[in-house]
């Protein structure tokens, strides 16, 4: 069983990551609207993003927030719906977090490199 302090910390990280995600989604939507209204093709978008480390940093923050937020939510769902708790649930959440981070950062590398 997890202590109340640990539960409070997890709750805190879930909420903070949700706030960061909300801002990142708004920024991402703004980028999409800008690209679509400008009639940019995929090749033109990639041409503009090459070497843009600021954009890479923005999407890196987006990926990091996802890698924190999603596994915490999945762990809660697994505990409430499936009764899956303990070390194995924590390991599964860590694997999901790592997978999200790896896939997201690979996509960012493809976007800016």
For each residue, the residues with C-beta under 8 A, 3 or more apart:
1:
2: 6 7 10
3: 6 7
4: 7 8
5: 8 9
6: 2 3 9 10
7: 2 3 4 10 11
8: 4 5 11 12
9: 5 6 12 13
10: 2 6 7 13 14 72
11: 7 8 14 15
12: 8 9 15 16
13: 9 10 16 17 68 72
14: 10 11 17 18 68 69 72 73
15: 11 12 18 19
16: 12 13 19 20
17: 13 14 20 21 65 66 68 69 72
18: 14 15 21 22 69
19: 15 16 22 23
20: 16 17 23 24 61 65
21: 17 18 24 25 62 65 66 69
22: 18 19 25 26
23: 19 20 26 27
24: 20 21 27 28 58 61 62 65
25: 21 22 28 29
26: 22 23 29 30
27: 23 24 30 31 58
28: 24 25 31 32 62
29: 25 26 32 33
30: 26 27 33 34
31: 27 28 34 35
32: 28 29 35 36
33: 29 30 36 37
34: 30 31 37 38
35: 31 32 38 40 45
36: 32 33 39 40
37: 33 34
38: 34 35
39: 36
40: 35 36 44 45 48
41: 44 45
42: 45 46
43: 46 47
44: 40 41 47 48
45: 35 40 41 42 48 49
46: 42 43 49 50 111
47: 43 44 50
48: 40 44 45 52
49: 45 46 52 55 111 112
50: 46 47 112 113
51: 112 113
52: 48 49 55 56 112
53: 56 57 112
54: 57 58
55: 49 52 58 59 111 112
56: 52 53 59 60 108 111 112
57: 53 54 60 61
58: 24 27 54 55 61 62
59: 55 56 62 63 104 107 108 111
60: 56 57 63 64 105 108
61: 20 24 57 58 64 65
62: 21 24 28 58 59 65 66 104
63: 59 60 66 67 100 101 104 105 107 108
64: 60 61 67 68 101
65: 17 20 21 24 61 62 68 69
66: 17 21 62 63 69 70 100 104
67: 63 64 70 71 97 98 100 101 104
68: 13 14 17 64 65 71 72 97
69: 14 17 18 21 65 66 72 73
70: 66 67 73 74 96 97 100
71: 67 68 74 75 93 94 96 97 100
72: 10 13 14 17 68 69 75 76 93
73: 14 69 70 76 77
74: 70 71 77 78 92 93 96
75: 71 72 78 79 89 90 92 93
76: 72 73 79 80
77: 73 74 80 81 82
78: 74 75 81 82 84 85 89 92
79: 75 76 82 83 84 85 89
80: 76 77
81: 77 78
82: 77 78 79
83: 79
84: 78 79 88 89 92
85: 78 79 89
86: 89 90
87: 90 91
88: 84 91 92
89: 75 78 79 84 85 86 92 93
90: 75 86 87 93 94
91: 87 88 94 95
92: 74 75 78 84 88 89 95 96
93: 71 72 74 75 89 90 96 97
94: 71 90 91 97 98
95: 91 92 98 99
96: 70 71 74 92 93 99 100
97: 67 68 70 71 93 94 100 101
98: 67 94 95 101 102
99: 95 96 102 103
100: 63 66 67 70 71 96 97 103 104
101: 63 64 67 97 98 104 105
102: 98 99 105 106
103: 99 100 106 107
104: 59 62 63 66 67 100 101 107 108
105: 60 63 101 102 108 109
106: 102 103 109 110
107: 59 63 103 104 110 111
108: 56 59 60 63 104 105 111 112
109: 105 106 112 113
110: 106 107 113
111: 46 49 55 56 59 107 108
112: 49 50 51 52 53 55 56 108 109
113: 50 51 109 110
